[in-house]
């Protein structure tokens, strides 16, 4: 009686494939080798249940930290090792049929495993993104215990016990959304803030970047990087004119008229701890609103340089009364108050030099002096007198903060 030849040692084949791929777990193969051996012998296709099992192997690989390349290498290495051990066919046609069955089984199994891997990877990525977004919202809103926020911050690379500052980019007067590719924003901010850690998210239609403040220059570098990125997002915008680290002193109300940027960036001051992040964020958001109200031409502002305007805006009743008392008579001018307000802004920004203001306004010097005279006649205050000039300048700033005359003043 003739004995049947022994079949291949499937366990040895699986172990060798695992070693060759750097120790990818053998268990990820499941019943792949016996299934392929059966396919080679009878030409059958892998069943749906078998393919589902390899999909679960792919999910397990992703969750346990095995790279997709290692998983694919494990299946392919096991395949060619098994093929080498299979008994030779009795004819060329039989060998060909067996080879096609093995290749087809390998293709189906690897595709199922890769699909399972990608599915699990996507699930993990979504969960991590949800946790990241929840932490970001908790951090900026000040929710949660300090110790919990510090622990969660460590998971995202933020050591919140130290100083951090917030940079906020928001839409400008056009209201266009500030929405460049998220991955690109994270990479740009991380590179600019390095070696300090950073975290980027969106909130209320604004891009918000939290960065460490080890050397004190991270905020300016991040702002400059966002300037360049947003300039690419909207070619031809005013971004190309921006100067990283521009201060409100360089962009105070009364700057020469020009096209306002379609977005604005404000750098908050650095403060320690999770509460410091909240403070820096709220400060930057308030300063962004002030910069918007003032119509600053430069897209980058430093929150600390806008504090004086925030102080004015906080006492809204007083600033409204000042605007009503000093500037409301300008409404009686032909063309309304706006041309006269623009003239005062340009005049004060140029140190009271009418010729320079005329160049900025693209008007003749005679037209500017005429408008200044109309201001004097209507308000009883002379822009050329220091005491009157101070009152008029603060009132003009207040008008911009209140968006007057476009928005009516609140009733007295």
LINQUIHU-V275722 format. One record per residue. RES is the residue in one small letter. SS is DSSP state (~ for helix, > for strand, _ for the rest). PHI is phi in degrees with one decimal (* if undefined). OMEGA is omega in whole degrees, 0 to 359 (999 if undefined). Layout:
RES;SS;PHI;OMEGA / RES;SS;PHI;OMEGA
This chain:
x;_;*;184 / x;_;-84.8;180 / x;_;-81.8;178 / x;_;-75.9;179 / x;_;-63.5;180 / x;_;-67.1;178 / x;_;-76.0;181 / x;_;-65.9;178 / x;_;-81.8;187 / x;~;-66.2;179 / x;~;-63.9;179 / x;~;-66.0;179 / x;~;-62.6;181 / x;~;-63.5;180 / x;~;-64.4;179 / x;~;-65.1;179 / x;~;-64.6;179 / x;~;-63.5;179 / x;~;-63.3;183 / x;~;-65.5;182 / x;_;-95.4;175 / x;_;81.8;176 / x;_;92.5;173 / x;_;-60.8;187 / x;_;-54.8;180 / x;~;-61.8;184 / x;~;-59.0;179 / x;~;-66.7;178 / x;~;-73.8;182 / x;_;56.5;179 / x;_;-97.3;185 / x;~;-61.7;185 / x;~;-63.2;178 / x;~;-63.4;179 / x;~;-65.8;179 / x;~;-67.9;178 / x;~;-61.2;177 / x;~;-66.0;179 / x;~;-63.0;180 / x;~;-65.6;182 / x;~;-77.8;186 / x;~;-117.3;177 / x;_;78.6;183 / x;_;-76.7;174 / x;_;-90.2;174 / x;_;-66.0;182 / x;_;-79.5;178 / x;~;-62.2;179 / x;~;-64.5;178 / x;~;-65.4;180 / x;~;-65.0;176 / x;~;-62.8;178 / x;~;-64.2;179 / x;~;-70.4;174 / x;~;-63.2;177 / x;~;-66.2;175 / x;~;-62.7;177 / x;~;-64.0;178 / x;~;-62.6;180 / x;~;-61.9;180 / x;~;-62.2;181 / x;~;-64.0;183 / x;~;-71.6;181 / x;_;-95.7;175 / x;_;90.0;176 / x;_;-77.1;179 / x;_;-72.5;179 / x;~;-59.8;180 / x;~;-62.4;178 / x;~;-64.2;179 / x;~;-64.0;179 / x;~;-63.4;179 / x;~;-60.3;180 / x;~;-61.2;181 / x;~;-65.5;182 / x;~;-70.4;178 / x;~;-63.5;177 / x;~;-62.9;182 / x;~;-66.0;183 / x;~;-71.4;176 / x;~;-67.4;178 / x;~;-65.5;181 / x;~;-59.3;180 / x;~;-65.0;184 / x;~;-95.0;181 / x;_;-71.0;180 / x;_;-66.1;181 / x;_;-68.1;179 / x;_;-74.3;181 / x;_;-82.4;181 / x;_;-150.4;178 / x;~;-62.4;180 / x;~;-64.7;180 / x;~;-67.7;178 / x;~;-63.9;180 / x;~;-63.9;180 / x;~;-62.8;179 / x;~;-65.9;180 / x;~;-63.1;179 / x;~;-64.1;180 / x;~;-64.1;179 / x;~;-66.2;180 / x;~;-63.6;179 / x;~;-65.4;179 / x;~;-65.1;179 / x;~;-63.2;180 / x;~;-62.4;180 / x;~;-64.6;183 / x;~;-67.7;180 / x;~;-64.9;178 / x;~;-61.8;180 / x;~;-66.3;180 / x;~;-65.3;179 / x;~;-65.5;178 / x;~;-64.1;177 / x;~;-63.4;178 / x;~;-61.0;181 / x;~;-64.5;179 / x;~;-63.4;179 / x;~;-66.7;180 / x;~;-60.8;179 / x;~;-67.0;179 / x;~;-63.0;179 / x;~;-63.2;181 / x;~;-62.4;179 / x;~;-66.3;180 / x;~;-66.2;179 / x;~;-64.8;179 / x;~;-66.1;178 / x;~;-64.3;178 / x;~;-65.8;180 / x;~;-65.4;180 / x;~;-65.9;179 / x;~;-64.5;177 / x;~;-62.5;181 / x;~;-60.8;179 / x;~;-66.4;179 / x;~;-63.1;182 / x;~;-65.5;184 / x;~;-73.8;180 / x;~;-92.4;180 / x;_;79.0;178 / x;_;-77.7;176 / x;_;91.2;180 / x;_;-76.0;182 / x;~;-59.2;181 / x;~;-61.2;179 / x;~;-65.7;179 / x;~;-64.1;179 / x;~;-64.6;179 / x;~;-64.7;179 / x;~;-67.3;178 / x;~;-62.6;178 / x;~;-58.6;180 / x;~;-64.7;180 / x;_;-106.0;175 / x;_;85.5;180 / x;_;-99.3;175 / x;_;-93.4;192 / x;_;-71.0;177 / x;_;-67.6;180 / x;_;-89.2;181 / x;>;-73.5;176 / x;>;-137.6;175 / x;>;-135.8;185 / x;>;-119.8;175 / x;>;-114.9;183 / x;>;-118.0;174 / x;>;-116.4;182 / x;>;-133.4;181 / x;>;-66.1;178 / x;_;-88.7;185 / x;_;-59.2;182 / x;_;-71.1;181 / x;_;77.7;180 / x;_;-64.6;182 / x;_;-69.1;174 / x;_;-92.2;189 / x;_;-143.8;172 / x;_;-70.1;183 / x;_;-55.0;185 / x;~;-58.5;182 / x;~;-62.7;181 / x;~;-66.7;179 / x;~;-61.6;180 / x;~;-59.7;181 / x;~;-65.8;181 / x;~;-65.1;181 / x;~;-66.3;180 / x;~;-60.3;180 / x;~;-67.6;181 / x;~;-71.0;184 / x;~;-82.7;184 / x;_;-53.2;7 / x;_;-86.2;178 / x;_;-71.7;178 / x;_;-72.8;180 / x;>;-148.7;178 / x;>;-145.0;185 / x;>;-122.5;176 / x;>;-156.1;176 / x;>;-119.8;180 / x;>;-154.0;179 / x;_;59.5;180 / x;_;77.4;181 / x;>;-117.7;172 / x;>;-88.5;184 / x;>;-120.9;179 / x;>;-119.0;175 / x;>;-103.3;182 / x;>;-136.5;174 / x;>;-64.5;183 / x;_;-127.5;182 / x;_;-73.7;183 / x;_;-105.3;177 / x;_;82.8;181 / x;_;-106.9;184 / x;~;-61.6;182 / x;~;-60.2;179 / x;~;-64.9;180 / x;~;-66.6;179 / x;~;-64.4;178 / x;~;-60.6;179 / x;~;-63.1;179 / x;~;-66.1;178 / x;~;-67.3;175 / x;~;-56.1;182 / x;~;-65.9;181 / x;~;-66.5;181 / x;~;-71.2;175 / x;~;-64.9;177 / x;~;-71.5;181 / x;~;-69.9;179 / x;_;-134.2;181 / x;_;-55.5;177 / x;_;86.5;178 / x;_;-77.8;182 / x;~;-76.4;184 / x;~;-61.5;182 / x;~;-64.0;180 / x;~;-90.9;187 / x;_;-72.3;175 / x;_;-119.6;179 / x;_;-53.4;179 / x;_;82.4;178 / x;_;-58.7;181 / x;_;-108.5;178 / x;_;-66.5;177 / x;_;-64.6;178 / x;_;-84.7;185 / x;_;-131.2;185 / x;_;-71.7;176 / x;_;-55.8;182 / x;_;102.3;175 / x;_;-59.7;183 / x;_;-56.6;182 / x;_;-59.2;179 / x;_;-173.1;182 / x;_;-72.5;178 / x;_;-73.7;180 / x;_;-67.7;179 / x;_;-80.4;177 / x;>;-148.8;178 / x;>;-136.7;178 / x;>;-128.6;177 / x;>;-127.4;179 / x;>;-103.2;177 / x;_;-78.1;179 / x;_;-80.4;180 / x;_;-80.4;176 / x;>;-142.2;181 / x;>;-84.8;173 / x;~;78.8;177 / x;~;-57.7;178 / x;~;-64.9;177 / x;~;-67.7;176 / x;~;-64.1;178 / x;~;-59.9;181 / x;~;-62.7;180 / x;~;-64.6;179 / x;~;-64.5;181 / x;~;-62.2;178 / x;~;-63.7;181 / x;~;-67.7;180 / x;~;-65.4;178 / x;~;-63.2;180 / x;~;-66.5;178 / x;~;-63.8;177 / x;~;-64.1;179 / x;~;-64.3;180 / x;~;-60.5;178 / x;~;-66.4;180 / x;~;-63.9;182 / x;~;-79.2;180 / x;_;67.3;180 / x;_;-59.5;181 / x;_;-77.6;180 / x;_;-71.5;185 / x;_;-77.2;182 / x;>;-112.0;177 / x;>;-135.9;177 / x;>;-102.3;185 / x;~;-56.5;182 / x;~;-61.1;182 / x;~;-81.2;179 / x;~;-107.3;184 / x;~;-60.5;182 / x;~;-62.8;179 / x;~;-73.1;176 / x;~;-65.5;177 / x;~;-61.4;178 / x;~;-60.6;185 / x;~;-71.0;180 / x;~;-66.4;176 / x;_;-96.7;187 / x;~;-62.9;181 / x;~;-63.4;182 / x;~;-69.4;182 / x;~;-69.7;176 / x;~;-64.4;179 / x;~;-63.2;179 / x;~;-63.4;180 / x;~;-62.9;180 / x;~;-62.8;184 / x;~;-69.8;188 / x;~;-90.3;192 / x;~;-106.8;183 / x;~;-55.9;177 / x;~;-60.4;181 / x;~;-67.5;178 / x;~;-61.6;182 / x;~;-77.0;181 / x;_;-71.1;176 / x;_;-65.0;185 / x;_;92.5;177 / x;_;84.0;187 / x;_;-81.3;190 / x;~;-57.7;179 / x;~;-58.1;180 / x;~;-71.6;176 / x;~;-62.5;179 / x;~;-61.4;179 / x;~;-65.9;178 / x;~;-62.1;179 / x;~;-58.9;181 / x;~;-63.4;181 / x;~;-64.0;180 / x;~;-68.9;181 / x;~;-67.1;180 / x;_;-99.8;175 / x;_;68.3;178 / x;_;81.4;178 / x;_;-99.7;185 / x;~;-64.4;182 / x;~;-63.7;179 / x;~;-66.3;178 / x;~;-62.5;180 / x;~;-62.4;178 / x;~;-64.4;180 / x;~;-64.8;183 / x;~;-88.7;184 / x;_;58.7;177 / x;_;-124.0;173 / x;_;-78.4;177 / x;~;-61.8;180 / x;~;-61.7;180 / x;~;-65.3;180 / x;~;-66.3;180 / x;~;-64.4;177 / x;~;-64.3;180 / x;~;-64.2;178 / x;~;-63.6;177 / x;~;-66.6;178 / x;~;-64.9;176 / x;~;-60.1;181 / x;~;-63.3;182 / x;~;-68.2;186 / x;~;-79.8;185 / x;~;-101.7;185 / x;_;79.0;180 / x;_;-121.7;184 / x;_;-94.7;179 / x;_;-59.9;180 / x;_;-84.1;179 / x;_;-92.4;185 / x;~;-52.0;182 / x;~;-64.9;179 / x;~;-68.3;181 / x;~;-62.2;179 / x;~;-62.0;180 / x;~;-61.6;181 / x;~;-64.5;182 / x;~;-65.9;178 / x;~;-64.1;179 / x;~;-65.0;178 / x;~;-64.5;177 / x;~;-60.3;178 / x;~;-60.1;179 / x;~;-61.7;179 / x;~;-67.3;179 / x;~;-64.3;180 / x;_;-91.4;181 / x;_;59.2;176 / x;_;-93.9;16 / x;_;-94.8;180 / x;_;-59.7;178 / x;_;-109.1;181 / x;_;-60.6;177 / x;_;-72.0;178 / x;_;-62.6;181 / x;_;-63.6;182 / x;_;-70.7;999
